[in-house]
């Protein structure tokens, strides 16, 4: 029944192993990719912990008594505490940027009296919500731990934390930043994954379209028709965009249902209106995000067309396009956890240099009202797209689109790579 099975199996394995593009894509790229992702995860946690340990805390002491001084000294043992002489929290908010702080503690005037009487006192805690990712609440959690330790040293439940958020420079009473971060996690996860899926699907479709034309020898016929060759290029790109958009929409429907199946099982005691909090992009923000995604998508499709021009068949085209996937996956995973502004300069430059990072950065920027960051990304990716589009148009303008191949010579020796015109 299985006569000749092993012969066919050995034949297929030899063909796959001899193809350097498959060898690189299936073995070498993952070997490099996963350590990089592991380093990013480690760096994200380390960066968040260092930021929390070096956090500056502004304190408004309306009491001035012995117990409040003891409480401030206890906080200062683990955090850098700065007392500010202002009357309200709203007056202290502009000082956050001056002292590079993200949290404010307001000690009421009856703090010492209530602590001495052991009747409990409510202290106001205000944290800046920046929407920087999943690990944003580490600093607030550290302050919670310090208050718990202070209560344990003095008296159980002597200090109650009344948490509020500072959103876009405005104090929003009664909104717990950690609860708000939990609500925003789905957006922090869904947007990078959606953009990554959209770009990868689009590149696969565009590369397969060109490679299939070359493999079936129909590209020669298409290029001989009385049609402008740039119109052929734009037609292929537009078709890929439409199909990829439909696929991304279907993916998002399923993914949102997946996230909703978890959130619906968690009882919620707090209802937050993100629109009233200003955490939903404005119409102009949606416009910038759409432009950023469009130019990035166009650059990815053009790059797929250029890479597929070096392939002899669809399998080779998909292998070549696979080399670009780490440039999509790494920013998507990194920006779920990392705040770009808190990264070392060299790593920040690397992320900004990758064009596929900018739609993810723009989605977070427009949510927080930072339109300049989104605009810079659009300009940068547009320039990158124009360069790639020019290369793609030049390939379609000549006959090299039919004959250009990428061959790996001396894989077992020096591994020399040469692109040559096999006329």
C-alpha positions in Angstrom: 0.0 0.0 0.0 2.9 2.4 0.9 5.3 1.0 -1.7 7.8 3.7 -2.6 6.8 5.9 0.3 10.4 6.2 1.7 11.8 7.0 -1.7 9.3 9.8 -2.1 10.0 11.0 1.4 13.8 11.1 0.9 13.4 12.9 -2.4 11.2 15.6 -0.8 13.5 16.1 2.1 16.5 16.5 -0.2 14.7 19.1 -2.3 13.6 21.1 0.7 17.0 20.9 2.4 18.8 22.0 -0.8 16.7 25.1 -1.0 18.6 27.7 0.9 15.6 30.1 1.2 13.6 27.4 3.0 16.6 26.5 5.2 17.1 30.1 6.2 13.4 30.8 6.7 12.6 27.7 8.7 15.7 27.2 10.8 18.1 30.2 10.9 15.5 33.0 11.2 13.6 31.3 14.1 16.9 30.6 15.9 17.6 34.4 15.7 14.0 35.6 16.2 13.1 33.9 19.5 16.2 35.0 21.4 15.5 38.6 20.2 11.9 38.4 21.4 13.1 36.9 24.7 15.5 39.8 25.1 12.7 42.3 24.3 10.5 40.7 27.0 13.4 40.8 29.5 14.2 44.4 28.6 10.6 45.4 28.9 10.2 44.0 32.4 13.6 45.4 33.5 12.8 48.8 32.0 9.5 48.9 33.9 11.1 47.8 37.1 13.9 50.4 36.8 11.4 53.1 36.0 9.4 52.2 39.0 12.4 52.1 41.3 13.6 55.5 40.1 10.1 57.0 40.2 9.7 60.5 41.6 6.6 61.0 43.8 5.2 64.5 44.3 3.6 65.0 47.8 1.1 67.6 48.9 1.2 67.6 52.7 -1.8 69.5 54.0 -1.2 68.1 57.5 2.4 68.9 58.4 2.2 66.8 61.5 4.5 64.1 62.9 2.5 61.2 61.5 2.5 62.7 58.0 6.2 63.3 58.2 6.6 59.6 59.2 4.5 58.5 56.2 6.5 60.7 53.8 9.8 59.4 55.2 8.5 55.8 54.7 7.7 56.5 51.1 11.0 58.2 50.6 12.8 55.1 51.7 11.9 53.4 48.4 11.0 56.3 46.2 12.3 59.8 45.5 9.8 62.0 47.2 9.5 65.7 46.5 7.2 67.9 48.6 5.5 70.7 46.6 4.0 73.8 48.2 0.8 74.1 46.2 -2.8 74.1 47.4 -4.5 71.6 45.0 -3.6 68.6 42.9 -4.5 70.5 39.8 -1.8 73.0 40.6 0.7 70.1 41.1 0.0 68.5 37.7 2.2 71.0 35.7 5.1 70.2 38.0 5.1 66.5 37.0 7.1 67.2 33.8 9.4 69.5 35.8 10.4 66.8 38.2 10.0 63.9 35.7 7.3 62.4 38.0 4.2 60.3 37.2 2.5 60.1 40.6 1.1 62.5 43.2 0.1 61.8 46.8 -2.2 64.3 48.6 -2.2 64.0 52.4 -5.3 65.5 54.0 -5.1 67.9 56.9 -6.5 65.4 59.4 -3.9 62.7 58.6 -2.0 62.9 61.9 -5.2 63.1 64.0 -6.8 60.1 62.4 -3.6 58.0 62.5 -3.2 58.7 66.2 -6.8 57.9 66.9 -6.5 54.8 64.6 -9.8 55.7 62.9 -8.4 55.5 59.4 -7.7 58.3 56.9 -8.2 58.6 53.1 -5.2 59.7 51.1 -5.5 60.8 47.5 -3.3 58.9 45.0 -3.1 60.3 41.4 -1.2 58.5 38.6 -0.6 59.7 35.1 -2.2 57.4 32.5 -0.1 57.4 29.4 -1.4 54.2 27.7 2.2 52.9 27.2 1.4 49.2 27.4 0.7 46.2 29.5 3.4 46.9 32.1 2.3 50.5 32.8 0.9 49.8 36.2 4.1 48.6 37.8 4.9 52.0 39.4 1.4 52.3 40.9 1.6 48.7 42.2 4.9 49.6 44.0 3.2 52.5 45.8 0.3 50.2 46.8 2.9 47.8 48.3 4.5 50.6 50.2 1.2 51.7 51.7 0.4 48.2 52.7 3.7 47.9 54.5 3.1 51.2 56.2 -0.3 50.0 57.4 1.3 46.8 58.7 3.9 48.8 60.7 1.4 51.3 62.2 -2.0 49.7 62.3 -4.0 47.6 59.8 -6.1 49.6 57.3 -5.1 52.9 58.8 -4.5 54.5 55.4 -7.0 54.1 52.6 -6.0 54.9 49.0 -8.4 57.0 47.0 -7.1 56.5 43.5 -7.6 58.9 40.6 -6.0 59.2 37.2 -4.4 62.1 35.4 -5.3 61.9 31.7 -3.8 64.3 29.2 -3.0 66.7 32.0 -6.4 66.7 33.6 -7.3 65.1 36.9 -10.2 62.6 36.7 -11.5 61.8 40.1 -12.5 58.3 41.0 -10.8 56.5 38.1 -8.3 53.9 39.0 -5.4 54.0 36.5 -4.8 50.2 37.0 -8.5 49.5 36.1 -8.2 51.8 33.1 -5.0 50.0 32.0 -6.8 46.7 32.2 -9.5 48.0 29.9 -7.0 49.3 27.5 -5.0 46.1 27.3 -7.2 44.6 24.6 -6.4 47.6 22.4 -2.7 47.3 23.3 -2.7 43.7 22.1 -5.3 43.8 19.3 -3.8 46.7 17.3 -0.2 45.4 16.9 -1.4 41.9 16.1 -4.0 43.2 13.6 -1.4 45.4 11.8 1.1 42.5 11.7 -1.5 40.1 10.3 -2.6 42.7 7.7 0.9 43.4 6.5 1.9 39.7 6.4 -1.3 38.7 4.5 -0.8 41.5 2.1 2.8 40.7 1.3 1.9 37.0 0.8 -0.8 37.9 -1.6 1.3 40.4 -3.6 4.3 38.1 -3.8 2.2 35.1 -4.8 0.5 37.2 -7.5 3.7 38.2 -9.2 5.4 34.8 -8.7 2.5 32.9 -10.0 2.5 35.1 -13.2 6.2 34.3 -13.6 5.7 30.6 -12.9 2.8 30.1 -15.3 4.5 32.3 -18.0 1.5 34.7 -18.1 3.5 37.7 -17.0 5.1 38.0 -20.5 1.6 38.1 -22.1 0.4 40.7 -19.6 3.4 43.0 -20.2 2.8 42.8 -24.0 -0.7 44.2 -23.7 -1.3 47.9 -24.6 -1.5 48.8 -20.9 0.7 51.1 -18.9 3.1 49.0 -16.8 2.7 51.3 -13.8 -1.0 50.7 -14.1 -0.3 46.9 -13.9 1.7 47.4 -10.8 -0.9 49.6 -9.1 -3.6 47.1 -10.1 -1.8 44.3 -8.4 -1.1 46.4 -5.3 -4.7 47.6 -5.1 -6.1 44.1 -5.5 -3.8 42.8 -2.7 -4.9 45.7 -0.4 -8.6 44.8 -0.9 -8.2 41.1 -0.3 -5.9 41.7 2.7 -8.3 44.2 4.1 -11.2 41.7 4.0 -9.0 39.1 5.6 -7.9 41.4 8.4 -11.6 42.4 9.1 -12.5 38.8 9.3 -9.6 38.1 11.6 -10.5 41.1 13.9 -14.1 39.9 14.2 -12.8 36.5 15.5 -10.1 38.0 17.6 -12.5 40.5 19.3 -14.9 37.6 20.1 -11.9 35.7 21.5 -11.0 38.6 23.8 -14.7 39.2 24.7 -15.1 35.6 25.8 -12.6 36.3 28.6 -13.7 39.8 29.6 -17.4 38.7 29.8 -16.5 36.1 32.4 -15.0 38.7 34.7 -17.5 40.6 36.8 -17.1 44.4 36.4 -18.0 46.8 39.2 -16.8 49.9 37.4 -18.1 51.3 34.1 -15.7 53.7 32.4 -16.7 55.8 29.4 -13.5 56.0 27.3 -15.0 58.6 25.1 -15.7 61.0 28.0 -12.2 60.3 29.3 -10.7 61.4 25.9 -9.1 57.9 25.3 -10.8 57.4 21.9 -9.0 59.0 18.9 -10.7 62.0 17.4 -11.8 62.2 13.8 -8.4 63.8 12.9 -6.6 61.0 14.9 -8.5 58.3 12.9 -7.5 60.1 9.7 -3.8 60.1 10.7 -4.0 56.5 11.7 -5.6 55.5 8.4 -3.0 57.4 6.4 -0.2 55.8 8.4 -1.6 52.3 7.9 -2.2 52.9 4.2 1.3 54.1 3.4 2.9 51.3 5.5 0.7 48.8 3.7 1.6 50.2 0.3 5.3 50.0 1.2 5.0 46.4 2.3 3.2 45.4 -0.9 5.8 47.2 -3.0 8.5 45.5 -1.1 6.8 42.1 -1.7 6.7 42.8 -5.4 10.4 43.6 -5.5 11.3 40.5 -3.6 9.0 38.3 -5.7 10.8 39.5 -8.8 13.9 37.5 -7.6 11.9 34.3 -7.2 11.4 31.6 -9.7 8.1 30.3 -8.3 5.5 30.9 -5.6 7.3 28.9 -3.0 10.5 30.9 -3.5 8.5 34.2 -3.3 6.9 33.2 0.0 10.3 32.2 1.3 11.8 35.5 0.4 8.9 37.5 1.9 9.3 35.5 5.1 12.6 37.2 5.7 10.7 40.5 6.3 8.3 39.0 8.9 10.7 39.5 11.8 10.6 43.2 11.0 6.9 43.1 11.6 6.8 40.7 14.5 9.5 42.2 16.7 7.9 45.8 16.8 4.4 44.3 17.3 5.5 42.3 20.3 7.9 45.0 21.7 5.3 47.8 21.6 2.8 45.8 23.5 5.0 46.1 26.6 7.5 48.9 26.0 7.1 52.6 26.2 9.2 54.0 23.4 10.1 57.1 25.3 11.6 55.2 28.2 14.0 53.1 25.9 17.7 53.7 25.4 18.4 56.0 22.5 19.9 53.3 20.3 16.9 51.0 20.7 14.5 53.9 20.1 16.3 54.7 16.9 16.0 51.0 15.8 12.3 50.9 16.4 11.7 54.2 14.6 13.9 53.1 11.7 11.6 50.0 11.1 8.8 51.4 9.0 6.3 48.7 10.2 6.6 50.1 13.7 4.9 53.4 12.9 1.3 52.4 12.5 1.5 50.8 16.0 3.2 53.9 17.4 0.6 56.1 15.7 -2.3 54.1 17.1 -1.1 54.8 20.7 -0.1 58.4 19.9 -3.5 59.5 18.4 -5.3 57.9 21.4 -3.3 60.2 23.7 -3.6 63.2 21.4 0.0 63.2 20.2 -0.5 64.0 16.6 3.1 65.1 15.9 4.5 61.6 16.5 1.9 60.2 14.1 2.7 62.9 11.5 6.4 62.2 11.7 5.8 58.5 11.1 3.7 59.2 8.1 6.4 61.4 6.5 9.1 58.8 7.2 7.1 55.8 5.9 6.0 57.9 2.9 9.6 58.5 1.9 10.4 54.8 2.4 7.4 53.9 0.3 8.3 56.2 -2.5 11.7 54.6 -2.7 10.3 51.1 -2.8 7.6 52.1 -5.3 10.3 53.6 -7.5 12.3 50.3 -7.4 9.1 48.3 -8.2 8.1 50.6 -11.0 11.6 50.3 -12.5 11.4 46.5 -12.4 8.0 46.6 -14.2 9.3 49.1 -16.7 12.0 46.7 -18.0 12.1 43.1 -19.0 14.2 42.2 -15.9 11.0 41.4 -14.0 10.8 38.3 -16.2 14.4 37.2 -15.9 15.7 38.4 -12.5 16.6 35.6 -10.1 18.2 35.3 -6.7 20.6 32.4 -6.4 22.6 31.2 -3.4 25.9 29.9 -4.5 28.4 28.0 -2.3 26.0 27.5 0.5 28.2 24.8 1.9 31.2 27.0 1.4 31.2 30.7 1.7 27.5 31.1 1.2 27.9 33.8 -1.4 24.6 35.3 -2.6 24.3 36.7 -6.1 21.4 38.3 -7.9 21.9 37.8 -11.6 20.1 38.4 -14.8 19.6 35.0 -16.5 18.9 36.0 -20.0 
